[in-house]
Amino acid sequence: MSGWPNETDAVLRGLWGSLVAGAESGGRGAANMWESLRSGAESWATGVLSITSPTPPTEAEIALQAHSLIGHVTIMDVNRYAKTVGEFLAAKQNLQQLDPADQIPGNAIFHAPWATTVGNPAVPTRYRIRVLRSITVSGFTQIQRNEWATYEISSPLTSTADALQQANTLFAQSDYNARAQINDVLDYVIEAV
């Protein structure tokens, strides 16, 4: 990621999942968004220090590393991303309220400010679907787990049913999933790339 960890937008895009998860569980209020940002930064710092430190990292080391990541982020930056998170959640809700056979309208697709194919006359707009599934993996024992996966939608964007079917077909074609079976689709979102 260009500019990581010194460029504010690169940091906030890197912690996007933490911001979305925080908003889904606690709303987009300033205190919750800051807590989600801090939590995501601490998780990142813990992972980095666990790999790069010769000894297990202390809480103080984790806090210092997290602060170095987000210390330059301002309230204006967080507010801007909270607004973008709201757009993401609204598009996701609009998509999931559709009947599976309905045509997907523009308000059901998340258009991130960092998308590179949106509004570019030289490149057709591309889309991807992100799907959370309950799957069962068979081996010596059967393991049931929930797993996110992302797929580029290669055919025209029509209905939710078509997009999910395309994702499920790609899931089944992957060698990684040779012993996996889809139990249920738990969550999904479509975004412009």
Secondary structure, 3 states (H helix, E strand, C coil): CCCCCCCHHHHHHHCHHHHHHHHHHHCCCHHHHHHHHHHHHHHHHHHHHHHHCCCCCCHHHHHHHHHHHHCCCCHHHHHHHHHHHHHHHHHHHHHHCCCCCCECCHHHCECCCCCCCCCCCCCCCCEEEEEEEEEEEECCCEEEEEEEEEEEECCCCCEHHHHHHHHHHHHHHCHHHCCEEEEEEEEEEEEEC
